[in-house]
């Protein structure tokens, strides 16, 4: 079993609770981020930190107002940059109220040139849940981005290698991310900033690289996008490079005559954007799904996806078992191919039809459904819920819908996977449509040093199920 990958976590003492949470989650993914430097009496603290930084490839900089103001924290960041380590900056606290954290970073960069200056030019993810525009807007979603930089996660191979660049204004983010996810589910090769720009990368350089490689350019239109400097710049480059441009309008804009009129007026006022008034836009005149189908045809996506029933569907609850589930997914993706492992259904954007995302995969591709259960899987409740009903017992709970659907489909094998020392739930803890889950033997997946052996047992169980299904289909 390989040793955990080493990273250095730089943080201020006031953010110790956050650092310990992140350290624990990273360790569950096989990444060691020591946060408690052991200073030897008589030995320089700076020398101890320097040794730890030199022993790693990446340095996670946990940015907060206290971090920027603290000389020892800034020294760590300076060492990381001076020795050529990759710096992964993340926001872990709130900054000056009423303004972007970038202003605080710029101010600190002017005052502490060698340590801070230039950090604001990197892609920075917000782990504090205070700045949704930065990264993907929450600890849980940005955690996956962070892991993917340190230890890249296998991704499905696209059926069409041509790159589709998606441009949007942040106010249209839910629609843009939904569109990108739907295209990816159709096995398209998609570039969208928050999924393709790595934390710590120069975001403008990454944007230019995406545009340089793009074969198609999709721009999500709304009045703010028409006035956005970034969107205007992207459209200008796309026109210069003669990339086919496909304007797309969300349902919220299309159904509002006032917003449509404002959009057309804003486009007409922009020298870069006014050319978009001429082509016919992709609109949800009939439905979002019809618009998506038209867009797929325009970018040359092959609709004849593989129909083998040997896929692996991973159902889990992010707040219960995100870190260890991510590590399980990495190993299964490497073993079976990323396109054959489905995960993260609970990241579906607002407004999307849940059944569109999971039902087709469960009924057409899946052979095995892994139900990953941690200690809180059956007992977790919503905060401030006056009825105190567990999430698994609520009719609209995504995890309940996934598992109930899988149990109902006779051609699927459901395997409970117990993690973080969890035990199988009792019948009394589950709704009626999940009771059968308690009759199925669960598989245990523990952390290191047992993880390697446990994941091998899980892989063998999956292969045995796939072989059994293949035999049954042949005989049938």
C-alpha positions as MATLAB code, in Angstrom:
seq = 'XXXXXXXXXXXXXXXXXXXXXXXXXXXXXXXXXXXXXXXXXXXXXXXXXXXXXXXXXXXXXXXXXXXXXXXXXXXXXXXXXXXXXXXXXXXXXXXXXXXXXXXXXXXXXXXXXXXXXXXXXXXXXXXXXXXXXXXXXXXXXXXXXXXXXXXXXXXXXXXXXXXXXXXXXXXXXXXXXXXXXXXXXXXXXXXXXXXXXXXXXXXXXXXXXXXXXXXXXXXXXXXXXXXXXXXXXXXXXXXXXXXXXXXXXXXXXXXXXXXXXXXXXXXXXXXXXXXXXXXXXXXXXXXXXXXXXXXXXXXXXXXXXXXXXXXXXXXXXXXXXXXXXXXXXXXXXXXXXXXXXXXXXXXXXXXXXXXXXXXXXXXXXXXXXXXXXXXXXXXXXXXXXXXXXXXXXXXXXXXXXXXXXXXXXXXXXXXXXXXXXXXXXXXXXXXXXXXXXXXXXXXXXXXXXXXXXXXXXXXXXXXXXXXXXXXXXXXX';
ca = [
       0.000    0.000    0.000;
       1.590    3.342   -1.039;
       2.328    5.933    1.633;
      -0.075    8.906    1.924;
       0.845   11.858   -0.280;
       2.442   14.684    1.714;
       1.272   18.309    1.588;
       2.029   21.240    3.876;
      -0.849   23.210    5.401;
      -0.076   26.806    6.329;
      -2.634   28.423    8.662;
      -3.027   30.867   11.516;
      -3.662   29.528   15.009;
      -7.132   31.138   15.097;
      -8.117   28.809   12.237;
      -6.924   25.625   13.954;
     -10.409   24.058   14.102;
     -10.747   24.433   10.324;
      -7.233   23.088    9.749;
      -8.004   19.990   11.817;
     -11.213   19.334    9.872;
      -9.439   19.665    6.533;
      -6.513   17.546    7.741;
      -8.900   14.774    8.806;
     -10.761   14.816    5.489;
      -7.538   14.829    3.454;
      -6.192   11.863    5.417;
      -9.348    9.927    4.517;
      -8.401   10.530    0.887;
      -4.883    9.204    1.435;
      -3.306   12.685    1.694;
      -1.166   13.599    4.702;
      -1.268   17.286    5.655;
       0.494   17.631    8.990;
      -0.837   20.610   10.907;
       0.966   20.223   14.228;
       4.611   21.121   13.637;
       6.761   19.747   16.462;
       9.281   22.409   17.403;
      12.394   21.059   19.124;
      13.780   23.173   21.979;
      16.836   25.040   20.815;
      15.970   24.631   17.118;
      14.653   27.469   14.948;
      10.912   27.412   14.267;
      11.597   28.787   10.793;
      14.069   25.990   10.059;
      11.546   23.349   11.170;
       8.877   24.810    8.888;
      11.383   25.065    6.031;
      12.198   21.331    6.326;
       8.501   20.443    6.165;
       7.870   22.695    3.168;
      10.858   21.296    1.285;
       9.543   17.741    1.832;
       6.262   18.479    0.000;
       5.104   19.448   -3.495;
       2.051   21.527   -2.546;
       1.391   24.088    0.167;
      -2.214   24.819    1.175;
      -2.437   28.455    2.303;
      -5.457   28.937    4.586;
      -6.125   32.644    4.054;
      -7.852   34.774    6.683;
      -7.405   38.355    7.937;
      -5.348   36.990   10.848;
      -3.149   35.013    8.442;
      -2.398   38.086    6.309;
      -1.510   40.139    9.417;
       0.724   37.495   11.038;
       4.463   37.553   10.262;
       5.039   33.831   10.900;
       2.158   32.848    8.591;
       3.418   35.180    5.870;
       6.917   33.719    6.250;
       5.556   30.248    5.526;
       3.875   31.508    2.363;
       7.069   33.303    1.301;
       9.108   30.103    1.815;
       6.660   28.093   -0.276;
       6.905   30.564   -3.149;
      10.662   31.030   -2.827;
      11.306   27.277   -3.023;
       9.008   26.822   -6.029;
       6.253   24.882   -4.271;
       2.780   24.946   -5.740;
       0.641   27.236   -3.580;
      -3.040   26.312   -3.205;
      -4.769   29.359   -1.656;
      -8.143   28.892    0.013;
     -10.367   31.275    2.000;
     -11.165   29.970    5.472;
     -12.747   33.024    7.125;
     -14.660   36.209    6.331;
     -12.774   39.348    5.342;
     -13.717   43.055    5.398;
     -17.535   43.305    5.269;
     -19.065   44.794    2.155;
     -16.166   44.189   -0.201;
     -14.477   41.356   -2.070;
     -11.658   39.478   -0.288;
      -9.548   40.373   -3.329;
      -9.331   43.950   -1.999;
      -7.821   42.691    1.272;
      -5.363   40.536   -0.674;
      -4.349   43.459   -2.889;
      -3.861   45.684    0.156;
      -1.783   43.041    1.933;
       0.229   42.494   -1.246;
       1.160   46.170   -1.384;
       2.294   46.062    2.235;
       3.996   42.625    2.232;
       5.284   42.432   -1.317;
       7.411   39.281   -1.213;
       4.929   37.092    0.671;
       1.480   38.165   -0.542;
       1.698   40.121   -3.789;
       0.294   38.210   -6.775;
      -1.766   35.739   -4.751;
      -4.948   37.531   -5.849;
      -4.160   36.571   -9.460;
      -4.454   32.870   -8.642;
      -7.670   30.887   -8.566;
      -8.762   30.871   -4.919;
     -11.514   28.645   -3.525;
     -13.752   29.697   -0.648;
     -14.040   27.097    2.112;
     -15.779   29.506    4.502;
     -19.170   29.369    2.708;
     -19.191   33.185    2.763;
     -18.256   33.970   -0.861;
     -20.189   31.748   -3.307;
     -18.579   33.431   -6.321;
     -15.165   32.075   -5.300;
     -14.824   28.477   -6.419;
     -17.922   26.332   -6.059;
     -19.357   28.092   -3.045;
     -18.972   25.623   -0.162;
     -16.453   23.578    1.784;
     -17.784   20.281    0.448;
     -17.700   21.201   -3.246;
     -14.360   23.009   -3.109;
     -12.832   20.100   -1.186;
     -13.181   17.948   -4.293;
     -11.413   20.621   -6.365;
      -8.569   20.763   -3.841;
      -8.098   16.992   -3.832;
      -8.141   16.915   -7.623;
      -5.126   19.246   -7.722;
      -3.128   17.285   -5.145;
      -4.129   13.835   -6.360;
      -5.937   14.003   -9.721;
      -9.147   11.991   -9.881;
      -9.766    9.932  -13.052;
     -12.391   11.434  -15.338;
     -14.549    9.791  -18.018;
     -13.064    9.759  -21.490;
     -15.221   11.928  -23.792;
     -16.890   10.294  -26.781;
     -16.179   13.424  -28.797;
     -12.748   14.946  -28.240;
     -13.740   18.392  -29.540;
     -13.656   20.922  -26.704;
     -16.782   22.906  -25.786;
     -16.024   26.170  -23.953;
     -18.852   27.503  -21.744;
     -18.881   31.245  -20.968;
     -21.267   32.826  -18.457;
     -21.764   35.569  -15.902;
     -21.804   34.520  -12.254;
     -25.511   35.387  -11.897;
     -26.221   32.609  -14.421;
     -23.970   30.102  -12.657;
     -26.654   27.495  -11.738;
     -27.860   27.378  -15.346;
     -24.326   27.279  -16.787;
     -23.199   24.523  -14.414;
     -26.349   22.509  -15.161;
     -25.710   22.857  -18.886;
     -22.060   21.821  -18.506;
     -23.002   18.809  -16.383;
     -25.634   17.669  -18.891;
     -23.114   17.899  -21.727;
     -20.582   15.948  -19.673;
     -23.184   13.265  -18.951;
     -23.491   12.965  -22.740;
     -19.712   12.345  -22.654;
     -18.779   15.742  -24.119;
     -15.394   17.379  -23.571;
     -16.420   20.530  -21.670;
     -14.401   23.509  -20.397;
     -16.035   25.676  -17.732;
     -14.009   27.812  -15.369;
     -14.975   26.422  -11.970;
     -14.471   22.824  -13.045;
     -11.391   23.263  -15.206;
      -9.306   25.988  -13.594;
      -7.310   24.370  -10.801;
      -6.961   26.030   -7.413;
      -3.698   27.950   -7.392;
      -3.551   28.378  -11.173;
      -3.344   31.753  -12.863;
      -7.010   31.998  -13.781;
      -6.578   34.349  -16.744;
      -3.872   32.155  -18.284;
      -6.115   29.104  -17.804;
      -8.964   30.955  -19.558;
      -6.729   31.719  -22.553;
      -5.575   28.086  -22.705;
      -9.203   26.932  -22.734;
     -10.071   29.357  -25.532;
      -6.987   28.344  -27.502;
      -8.081   24.696  -27.506;
     -11.830   25.284  -27.924;
     -13.690   23.934  -30.963;
     -17.095   25.307  -29.909;
     -18.044   28.308  -27.780;
     -21.294   28.386  -25.797;
     -22.198   31.716  -24.196;
     -25.006   31.918  -21.624;
     -26.749   35.232  -22.251;
     -28.312   37.524  -19.699;
     -28.134   41.315  -19.274;
     -25.239   41.054  -16.795;
     -23.285   38.792  -19.135;
     -23.748   41.326  -21.944;
     -22.151   43.977  -19.702;
     -19.489   41.728  -18.147;
     -15.892   42.596  -19.045;
     -14.859   38.945  -18.769;
     -17.671   37.607  -20.973;
     -17.089   40.398  -23.501;
     -13.413   39.493  -23.564;
     -14.120   35.787  -24.068;
     -16.535   36.510  -26.927;
     -13.965   38.816  -28.518;
     -11.297   36.088  -28.434;
     -13.764   33.481  -29.759;
     -14.622   35.759  -32.689;
     -10.939   36.460  -33.384;
     -10.211   32.729  -33.448;
     -13.353   32.091  -35.523;
     -14.700   29.540  -33.043;
     -18.381   28.701  -33.758;
     -20.442   30.604  -31.168;
     -23.749   29.259  -29.824;
     -25.755   31.773  -27.721;
     -27.935   30.087  -25.091;
     -30.651   31.657  -22.941;
     -31.921   30.231  -19.661;
     -35.607   29.737  -18.983;
     -35.649   32.521  -16.380;
     -34.491   35.038  -18.976;
     -36.523   33.652  -21.887;
     -39.837   33.688  -19.977;
     -39.408   37.340  -18.975;
     -40.177   39.879  -21.745;
     -38.545   42.654  -19.694;
     -35.293   40.718  -19.252;
     -35.243   39.727  -22.920;
     -35.676   43.374  -23.927;
     -32.945   44.439  -21.488;
     -30.644   41.716  -22.818;
     -31.053   42.822  -26.440;
     -30.477   46.437  -25.460;
     -27.300   45.538  -23.517;
     -25.972   43.461  -26.435;
     -26.560   46.335  -28.857;
     -24.519   48.661  -26.636;
     -21.456   46.374  -26.596;
     -19.090   46.405  -29.570;
     -17.929   42.861  -28.667;
     -21.391   41.406  -28.011;
     -23.681   43.065  -30.565;
     -22.814   40.420  -33.195;
     -24.755   37.937  -31.020;
     -28.009   39.661  -31.949;
     -27.826   38.078  -35.408;
     -27.652   34.271  -34.892;
     -30.717   32.346  -33.754;
     -30.384   31.671  -30.033;
     -30.837   28.302  -28.331;
     -33.863   28.877  -26.103;
     -36.167   26.723  -23.933;
     -39.158   27.636  -26.118;
     -40.498   24.101  -25.726;
     -38.423   22.889  -22.792;
     -34.903   22.852  -21.424;
     -34.500   19.249  -22.591;
     -35.432   20.130  -26.188;
     -32.963   23.010  -26.154;
     -30.274   20.667  -24.793;
     -30.910   18.123  -27.555;
     -30.604   20.864  -30.197;
     -27.365   22.034  -28.638;
     -25.939   18.497  -28.554;
     -26.628   18.113  -32.269;
     -25.007   21.480  -33.014;
     -21.748   20.487  -31.294;
     -21.682   17.037  -32.904;
     -22.300   14.850  -29.884;
     -22.889   11.186  -30.616;
     -26.155   10.226  -28.953;
     -25.518    6.483  -29.236;
     -23.986    6.026  -25.813;
     -22.843    2.593  -24.686;
     -25.605    0.453  -23.235;
     -23.576   -2.163  -21.375;
     -25.014   -2.992  -17.964;
     -21.757   -3.158  -16.013;
     -21.644    0.318  -14.442;
     -21.156    1.163  -10.780;
     -23.464    3.757   -9.189;
     -22.230    5.282   -5.916;
     -24.898    6.637   -3.583;
     -23.713    8.567   -0.527;
     -24.484   11.532    1.654;
     -21.857   14.261    1.385;
     -22.180   15.473    4.985;
     -21.861   11.880    6.189;
     -19.014   10.318    4.186;
     -17.691   12.638    1.470;
     -13.962   12.147    2.060;
     -13.796    8.344    2.237;
     -16.348    8.009   -0.588;
     -14.100   10.139   -2.762;
     -11.192    7.793   -2.121;
     -13.342    4.760   -2.924;
     -14.417    6.447   -6.159;
     -10.796    7.166   -7.163;
      -9.836    3.495   -6.834;
     -12.932    2.215   -8.615;
     -12.466    4.728  -11.451;
      -8.888    3.550  -11.962;
      -9.930   -0.094  -11.809;
     -13.086   -0.009  -13.958;
     -12.726    3.241  -15.942;
     -14.078    6.618  -14.857;
     -16.908    6.512  -17.409;
     -18.209    3.346  -15.737;
     -18.484    4.831  -12.221;
     -21.280    7.306  -11.446;
     -20.944    9.596   -8.418;
     -22.114   12.947   -7.119;
     -25.752   12.914   -8.068;
     -26.332   15.247   -5.123;
     -24.425   18.023   -6.893;
     -27.309   18.494   -9.336;
     -27.786   22.251   -9.940;
     -30.953   24.097   -8.845;
     -33.853   23.744  -11.248;
     -32.694   20.450  -12.740;
     -34.968   17.418  -12.875;
     -33.408   14.927  -10.464;
     -34.777   11.860  -12.243;
     -33.118   12.868  -15.512;
     -29.721   12.565  -13.860;
     -29.968    9.241  -12.082;
     -32.784    7.166  -13.575;
     -31.275    6.750  -17.048;
     -27.981    5.628  -15.555;
     -29.605    3.228  -13.088;
     -31.923    1.682  -15.673;
     -29.511    1.641  -18.609;
     -25.925    1.368  -17.354;
     -25.707    0.255  -13.753;
     -25.126   -3.293  -12.605;
     -24.075   -2.474   -9.048;
     -25.244    0.234   -6.661;
     -22.940    0.984   -3.735;
     -24.765    2.555   -0.797;
     -21.991    4.177    1.246;
     -23.076    4.608    4.865;
     -21.242    6.446    7.628;
     -22.304    6.891   11.221;
     -24.868    9.595   10.373;
     -26.335    8.068    7.213;
     -29.650    6.985    8.810;
     -29.894    9.493   11.668;
     -28.880   12.836   10.138;
     -31.489   15.597   10.413;
     -31.843   18.990    8.788;
     -30.720   21.913   10.914;
     -33.554   23.933   12.465;
     -36.140   21.340   11.421;
     -39.076   21.751   13.840;
     -40.391   18.283   12.983;
     -37.023   16.610   13.703;
     -37.558   14.115   10.875;
     -34.407   12.339    9.705;
     -33.355   13.181    6.154;
     -33.564    9.540    5.024;
     -37.282    9.489    5.978;
     -38.188   12.590    3.948;
     -39.950   11.956    0.644;
     -37.758   14.346   -1.346;
     -34.418   13.193    0.037;
     -32.086   12.440   -2.892;
     -30.304    9.565   -1.151;
     -33.610    7.899   -0.283;
     -34.790    8.239   -3.891;
     -31.552    6.729   -5.243;
     -31.583    3.734   -2.912;
     -35.330    3.082   -3.191;
     -35.075    3.134   -6.993;
     -32.127    0.734   -6.929;
     -33.897   -1.684   -4.577;
     -36.959   -1.641   -6.815;
     -34.996   -2.605   -9.967;
     -34.520   -6.377   -9.880;
     -31.623   -6.329  -12.369;
     -29.454   -4.268   -9.976;
     -27.284   -5.585   -7.159;
     -27.254   -3.309   -4.105;
     -24.154   -3.469   -1.896;
     -24.117   -1.531    1.399;
     -20.620   -0.182    2.130;
     -19.962    0.693    5.776;
     -17.354    3.406    6.419;
     -16.063    5.399    9.399;
     -16.934    2.562   11.825;
     -20.621    2.676   10.903;
     -23.047   -0.196   11.489;
     -26.001   -1.312    9.399;
     -29.112    0.753   10.197;
     -32.031   -0.804   12.006;
     -35.406   -1.270   10.317;
     -37.001    1.236   12.691;
     -34.644    3.951   11.408;
     -35.671    3.557    7.759;
     -38.764    4.354    5.694;
     -40.756    1.409    4.334;
     -39.242    1.562    0.840;
     -35.714    1.030    2.252;
     -36.426   -1.761    4.755;
     -35.020   -4.439    2.419;
     -31.626   -2.775    2.739;
     -31.286   -4.195    6.260;
     -31.404   -7.776    4.915;
     -28.321   -7.309    2.691;
     -24.841   -8.059    4.014;
     -22.689   -4.953    4.164;
     -19.029   -4.610    3.170;
     -16.608   -2.826    5.480;
     -14.149   -0.234    4.122;
     -11.822    1.154    6.784;
      -9.106    3.781    6.719;
      -5.394    3.028    6.505;
      -3.755    0.655    7.176;
      -6.793   -1.506    6.261;
      -8.060    0.507    3.297;
      -6.030   -1.372    0.658;
      -7.292   -4.800    1.726;
     -10.881   -3.607    2.106;
     -11.001   -1.946   -1.315;
      -9.661   -5.127   -2.910;
     -12.521   -7.093   -1.332;
     -14.990   -4.530   -2.651;
     -13.523   -4.744   -6.156;
     -13.772   -8.556   -6.085;
     -17.429   -8.337   -4.992;
     -18.196   -5.923   -7.839;
     -16.425   -8.107  -10.415;
     -18.321  -11.152   -9.208;
     -21.604   -9.265   -9.650;
     -20.630   -8.076  -13.125;
     -19.675  -11.614  -14.127;
     -22.959  -12.976  -12.806;
     -24.937  -10.338  -14.720;
     -22.986  -11.025  -17.901;
     -23.710  -14.747  -17.619;
     -27.407  -14.108  -17.009;
     -27.640  -11.777  -20.009;
     -25.882  -14.337  -22.246;
     -28.205  -17.127  -21.137;
     -31.182  -14.833  -21.535;
];
